[in-house]
Amino acid sequence: MNPQNNRRQLWLNLLAQVLSFLTVLVSFWGVTIVYFNLAQSATPFWPLPGLIMVDLVLIGIIGFVATYLGIRGVKGRWLRVSWVIMGAFIPLFIVTAFSLGIFLLAAYGFYIMSTIILTVQRKSNWLLSFGLLMLGSLANLGLLLLIITLVS
C-alpha cells in the first residue's frame, strides 16, 4: 500500500469516527433540550418519553463504540453492528417526530455518513448491509412497541 492511500484511509477513518461522535453529541443534546422543555411545562418525563429518550442515547453510544472498534480492527463484525444500529434509528423517527425530529435527523445523517464511509472503505456487501439495516429497524420497532404497550 502506498503512503498516499494509507494517509487517505487514516483521514477517512478519522472522519467516520468524528461523525459517529457527533451522532452521540447531537442525540444527547436533543434529549437534554427536550427534557428541560418538559420540565418547564410540568409534563411528566418518566416513564414513556424517558424510556424512548434513553433508547436514543444508548443507540448513539453503541453506534459510536461499534464505529470505534470497527476502525481499530478489534476482532468481530463491528461494521455489521453499525448497520444494525443505523436501522435502529428509523423507528425513532416515527415515535419522536414532533419532539426530537430535527435532532434525530441530524444524528442519523451523521451516522449514515460514518457507516457509508466505512462500508465503502472495506468494500462490504451492500445487500447484506441493507438486510442488517432492516433487521435493526424491526428489532427497535419491536422494542419501542413493547415499551409503549407495557407503560400504557
Secondary structure, DSSP 4 states (H G I P E B T S, - for coil): --HHHHHHHHHHHHHHHHHHHHHHHHHHHHHHHHHHHHHHTT---TTHHHHHHHHHHHHHHHHHHHHHHHHHT-SS-HHHHHHHHHHHHHHHHHHTTTTTHHHHHHHHHHHHHHHHHHHHHHT--HHHHHHHHHHHHHHHHHHHHHHHHHH-
